[in-house]
Amino acid sequence: MKHTHVIVTRYGGPDAITVVQEERPEPKPDEVRVRVLAAGVSLPDIMMREGIHPEKPVPPFTPGWDLVGIVDRVGTQVSGIQAGEVVMALPMTGAYAEYVCLPSEEVFRVPRGLDPAETVSLGLNYVTAYQTAKGASPERVRTDFADSPSSACMWQPAGCCRDEGEWCRTAFSG
């Protein structure tokens, strides 16, 4: 069966993007195949397409740093995750596709009932906030970020930094 995905054919502007149809990928023994429900669109995606991100892949590549989707197939060595589960992942590339295969240890369950488009906005933004807060004192987090547009996502990572918990567990625990 075919699936549609986006490919950056060369570094550049929006004209460097093309949409292609290819065979659906098949998961390796340690992977899950995810049917993408929502993919984030972020500055790192644009920077990769333009060739200016420090971790840019070599074209051609499928952009898409973060996604939420439904596991549709599991590899033969995967345990603990089943087809039909809603997951999120931050593969850095590959999310601008109908289907993507990812190592099973790189996907995280998402509680049922959450909107995929809202949930995908947590991943990269939360990690960015966490990494920023991790290097800052609690006083700096309060003074520098409290009045910024991202302040809503800064408070939770600041708490996470104190207890060294996993960002995804904290993000979805409510």
C-alpha positions in Angstrom: 0.0 0.0 0.0 1.1 3.5 -0.8 1.4 6.4 1.6 2.1 10.1 1.2 5.0 12.0 2.7 6.8 15.3 2.2 10.4 15.4 1.0 12.9 18.2 1.1 14.8 17.7 -2.2 17.5 20.4 -1.5 18.2 23.1 1.0 16.0 26.2 0.4 12.6 27.8 0.7 9.2 26.2 0.4 9.9 25.4 -3.2 12.4 22.8 -2.0 9.5 20.7 -0.7 7.7 18.1 -2.7 5.0 15.6 -1.9 5.5 12.0 -2.9 3.7 8.7 -2.8 5.7 5.6 -1.9 5.2 2.2 -0.4 4.3 2.3 3.3 7.4 1.5 5.4 7.5 -1.8 7.2 8.8 -1.9 10.8 12.0 -3.6 11.7 11.9 -6.2 14.5 12.4 -3.5 17.2 10.2 -0.8 15.6 6.6 0.2 15.5 4.8 1.7 12.5 2.8 4.8 13.4 -0.1 6.3 11.4 0.5 10.0 12.0 -2.5 12.0 13.2 -0.7 15.3 13.8 2.8 16.6 13.2 4.3 19.7 14.6 5.5 22.5 12.4 8.4 24.3 14.1 11.4 26.6 13.6 13.8 23.7 13.6 11.9 22.1 10.7 12.3 25.3 8.7 15.9 25.6 9.7 16.6 22.0 8.5 14.8 22.7 5.3 17.0 25.8 4.8 20.1 23.9 5.7 21.0 26.1 8.7 20.1 23.9 11.6 23.2 22.4 13.4 21.7 18.9 13.1 20.4 19.2 9.5 20.1 16.0 7.6 21.4 15.7 4.0 18.6 16.0 1.4 16.5 14.3 0.4 14.8 13.9 3.8 11.3 14.0 5.3 11.0 16.8 7.8 9.0 16.7 11.0 10.5 16.9 14.4 7.4 15.7 16.5 4.3 13.7 16.0 1.3 12.1 17.6 -0.2 9.0 16.0 -1.7 5.5 16.4 0.5 2.4 16.4 -0.7 0.4 13.4 1.9 -2.4 13.3 4.6 -3.6 15.7 7.9 -5.4 14.9 8.4 -9.0 15.9 10.7 -8.1 18.9 8.5 -5.3 20.3 6.8 -5.8 23.7 4.9 -3.5 25.9 3.2 -1.6 23.0 0.3 -2.7 20.9 -1.4 -1.8 17.7 -4.1 0.8 18.4 -2.3 2.7 21.1 -1.9 6.5 20.7 1.7 7.6 21.0 3.9 10.6 20.6 7.5 10.8 19.4 10.2 13.3 18.6 12.1 11.7 15.8 13.7 15.0 14.6 12.8 14.0 11.0 10.2 11.9 9.3 7.0 13.1 10.9 5.6 14.8 7.7 4.2 11.5 6.5 1.1 9.4 6.8 3.2 6.5 8.2 6.5 6.4 10.0 8.5 3.5 11.6 10.3 4.3 14.8 12.2 2.4 17.5 9.7 1.3 20.1 11.7 2.8 22.9 11.3 6.2 21.3 7.5 6.4 21.4 5.5 7.4 24.5 1.9 6.5 25.2 -0.6 9.4 25.1 -3.7 9.1 27.3 -6.9 8.5 25.3 -9.1 11.5 24.8 -6.4 14.1 24.2 -6.6 16.0 21.0 -3.7 15.0 18.7 -3.1 18.5 17.4 -3.0 19.9 20.9 -0.9 17.1 22.2 1.8 17.4 19.5 2.4 20.9 20.6 3.7 19.6 24.0 6.6 17.5 22.8 9.3 19.8 21.3 8.0 22.9 23.2 8.2 21.0 26.5 11.7 19.6 25.8 12.9 23.1 24.8 11.6 24.6 27.9 13.0 21.8 30.0 16.5 22.2 28.5 16.3 25.9 29.0 15.2 25.6 32.6 17.7 22.9 33.3 20.5 25.3 32.8 18.9 28.2 34.7 18.5 28.8 38.4 14.8 28.8 39.7 15.2 32.6 40.2 16.2 33.1 36.6 13.3 31.0 35.3 10.8 33.0 37.4 12.2 36.4 36.4 13.2 35.8 32.7 10.4 33.6 31.6 7.4 34.4 33.9 6.0 37.1 31.6 7.0 35.5 28.3 4.5 33.9 25.9 6.0 30.5 26.8 5.5 30.9 30.5 2.8 28.4 30.7 5.2 25.7 29.6 8.1 26.9 31.7 6.7 26.2 35.1 6.2 22.5 34.6 9.7 21.9 33.3 11.1 23.9 36.2 9.5 21.4 38.6 10.7 18.5 36.5 14.3 19.9 36.7 14.1 19.7 40.5 13.1 16.0 40.7 14.8 14.8 37.5 11.6 13.1 36.4 11.0 12.2 32.7 9.5 15.1 30.8 6.9 12.9 29.1 5.7 11.3 32.3 5.4 14.8 33.9 3.8 16.3 30.9 1.0 13.8 30.7 0.5 13.1 34.4 -1.8 16.1 34.8 
